[in-house]
């Protein structure tokens, strides 16, 4: 794979991760406000998903730095 193709795929993955992270963060805030006992199991699953997205985003940023890219560019 050419460098330009790799850069393009990394940038697209970064945009998708950021969108997913923002959506989950918003959902978590909404669920905390509801604070219903029925939402607790769902909240745990969402928090785990959010943590996985954060980890993937951190790895993606490290790859961008290896390619000497600026996040969001």
HELIX and SHEET records of a PDB file:
HELIX    1   1 UNK A    3  UNK A   34  1                                  32    
HELIX    2   2 UNK A   37  UNK A   39  5                                   3    
HELIX    3   3 UNK A   40  UNK A   66  1                                  27    
END                                                                             
